[in-house]
């Protein structure tokens, strides 16, 4: 072998090894992963459990006793286990098929992980759509091994853990000629099966194709959103896959392996994201879960003693009607909404008339506000129950119950007056977490979202936005609100409520900045967390992927593009200016709205933007407003569409920008190296529950 040949071989091996990393650095949207504890998920729609993939790229399955067992993947001549070094990605950027790549000198290992029904089911197509023949399913690990060098190389693979079939080895060894590739497949039932079959005769390519076709079919029937940012586009369908895998028999849950139960405060937003994504079958099944959570006294409750769920359930039922227009359904559920409203009316009159808290709800525990003693009057509970009253009044009006609508509207006015009086007693410019002025901000930030309880120019709303952004615990960190229940904690999905308030106030630049910080706080597989210990880049208590975190992302993107404001439809209320530049395209297809589904295409040209708008009205809005920066005029007027000209954004916000700012703040190198992360000193208890 000549020296030049040897050099070419070494260079080829080096490029094969480092190019994935270089590609990640050059294409930050593809490879950046914020978290030290980057968990991912593979699984099937509506099954009770799914397979969590650990930060070390192990699979968590169940043994015969139902206990978690880690399946470790080892590779290379030294059989080194996969670790946090390898970044997980998703097939096509959003499918629940995990891709991992690693290198051992000239040998490249490409891993593909996914889940399917057990091959023994009678109807595999039906089993993809839910646990029609039992809760168990099959995990697949396919490994392609390629020698990219110019000399023969040894390669090894070993799968440790789980329950291998008797007499069947999960050890592989090859001697690969230059350029040669081989493939190995291991099949792992999620729960141990009698006899430990390994389904060796099943075709991996066939089952991968079935998996891809299924998920493309489900998401393809829904809303399509494409924006000039690749990660933003991919995270949208990935967020809905997260909802469907986390759901149990259609009931919406925020987590797998954590919080794996029904929480109205989470599910209400999760349901909204499914509705607005056009996933109507899933939404129809999920909304039924709210109706069974009503107590004999009329109050909706999923977590004992917390009072926000009552209003959240009423809003969720009303929102479902607004998107579907299903009047018979609203007629059927209205009596439950009215009973919940009656509970609110009675509960807020329990205290003495001369109390400083007269007319608001009684004291109760609250976890988001971190007030567990039950001694405080929680502002967010009043906001949500006021919202529930208003939604029930609107439902009565739609159903022709005019007298009831008037009574409920009057009750809402009295309730609002009591809230105003309680606020005046605080002496604050803004709404606090509790009327006693204690706690960390949470439900009190939901002032304008998901419905506008107050005027957009209400000084208390503006003061609250400024207080949480600039003052609360020292102000936003990494574009995100602080959560004061633990030190050095921020909370992205709760921060989204302040972002939505800014959206509705017209602060488009703040919204765009917040949007990209929200995207930063995700994994390369677009998994969103609950809260974060930002100094250590840890999602607290491994609460990731968090389905509410995912749904709030989807809602934020959708309402930046398409937003209902009473009888008006607003388009592009807050998008980065560069999304509208020459050659860029924003595409929204089949987006359900309160007025019927709409499609929108906005293309940047040399002189402005061209807009194609295709609505399918069920009930046309009173007004359609397109928001554009002054430098990007509408090239050709669209009939029936008004243009609202806004200011230019002072700064360009995109993912590379927030990655750079984050690294500068954290003292990281451009390559993203960081101090070794340590577990938090204390484990948060029910941090958002």
Secondary structure as UniProt FT lines:
FT   HELIX           3..26
FT   HELIX           28..31
FT   STRAND          40..42
FT   TURN            45..46
FT   STRAND          51..53
FT   TURN            55..56
FT   STRAND          59..62
FT   TURN            64..65
FT   STRAND          68..75
FT   TURN            76..79
FT   STRAND          80..81
FT   TURN            84..85
FT   STRAND          89..90
FT   HELIX           91..93
FT   STRAND          98..104
FT   TURN            105..106
FT   STRAND          107..117
FT   TURN            119..120
FT   HELIX           124..128
FT   TURN            132..133
FT   STRAND          137..147
FT   STRAND          153..160
FT   TURN            166..167
FT   STRAND          171..176
FT   TURN            178..179
FT   STRAND          181..189
FT   TURN            194..195
FT   TURN            200..201
FT   HELIX           204..220
FT   STRAND          224..226
FT   HELIX           230..246
FT   TURN            249..250
FT   HELIX           264..276
FT   TURN            277..278
FT   HELIX           280..291
FT   TURN            292..293
FT   TURN            296..297
FT   TURN            304..305
FT   HELIX           308..324
FT   HELIX           327..347
FT   TURN            348..349
FT   TURN            353..354
FT   TURN            356..359
FT   STRAND          364..366
FT   TURN            367..370
FT   STRAND          371..376
FT   HELIX           379..398
FT   TURN            399..400
FT   HELIX           402..426
FT   TURN            435..436
FT   HELIX           443..445
FT   TURN            456..457
FT   HELIX           459..466
FT   HELIX           467..471
FT   HELIX           472..474
FT   TURN            478..479
FT   TURN            484..485
FT   TURN            487..488
FT   STRAND          489..490
FT   HELIX           492..504
FT   TURN            505..506
FT   HELIX           508..520
FT   TURN            524..525
FT   STRAND          528..529
FT   STRAND          532..533
FT   TURN            534..537
FT   STRAND          538..539
FT   HELIX           540..542
FT   HELIX           547..561
FT   STRAND          562..565
FT   TURN            566..567
FT   STRAND          568..571
FT   HELIX           577..580
FT   TURN            582..583
FT   STRAND          585..591
FT   TURN            594..595
FT   STRAND          596..604
FT   STRAND          609..617
FT   STRAND          623..629
FT   TURN            630..631
FT   TURN            639..640
FT   STRAND          641..646
FT   HELIX           655..666
FT   TURN            670..671
FT   TURN            687..688
//
